[in-house]
Amino acid sequence: MIPVRNANSNNWDRRSYWKFPWGESDIHYGIDIFADRGTDVVAPTYGIVTSVQSTVNGGNVISFLGPKWHTHYFAHLDTVLVKPFQIVQRGNLLGRVGNTGNAKGKPPHLHYSIHAWLPYLWNYDEFAPHGHLKMFYLNPESYFE
């Protein structure tokens, strides 16, 4: 499930996953899903919220632990509507699209990434910049229906 309500593949650049160079972040480990400010951000799967915080780069950020020990990371939110340790089901409202953190001054979007705590060894890419990390950062697009 795409975590931005009513979004489709036209709302992100398919080349943005593992884009290098990517500003201060060096590599873009996720995708940016563009939408109007205030658009609903929903849980793409079930899980438990592990962190709600405000960071310099991510702005208003939510992380939750989902199936297969994957951490789902949502950044640049305008509004956060969940709390740590809250259980979420697929489709539950998490927050709203914004442009906080290092997205300030840019079009509103959700930065979404998936981190695997156990390595997916077959994703190792000796030719990509920091290709060894591809074992731990999964392309979210491959999980959308």
Stockholm file with secondary structure:
# STOCKHOLM 1.0

chainA/1-145         MIPVRNANSNNWDRRSYWKFPWGESDIHYGIDIFADRGTDVVAPTYGIVTSVQSTVNGGNVISFLGPKWHTHYFAHLDTVLVKPFQIVQRGNLLGRVGNTGNAKGKPPHLHYSIHAWLPYLWNYDEFAPHGHLKMFYLNPESYFE
#=GR chainA/1-145 SS CCSBTTCCGGGSCTTCTTBSSCGGGSSBCSEEEECCTTCEEECSSCEEEEEEEEETTTEEEEEEECGGGEEEEEEEEEEECCCTTCEECTTCEEEEEBCCGGGTTSCCEEEEEEEESSCCGGGCCTTSTTGGGGGTEECGGGGCC
#=GC SS_cons         CCSBTTCCGGGSCTTCTTBSSCGGGSSBCSEEEECCTTCEEECSSCEEEEEEEEETTTEEEEEEECGGGEEEEEEEEEEECCCTTCEECTTCEEEEEBCCGGGTTSCCEEEEEEEESSCCGGGCCTTSTTGGGGGTEECGGGGCC
//
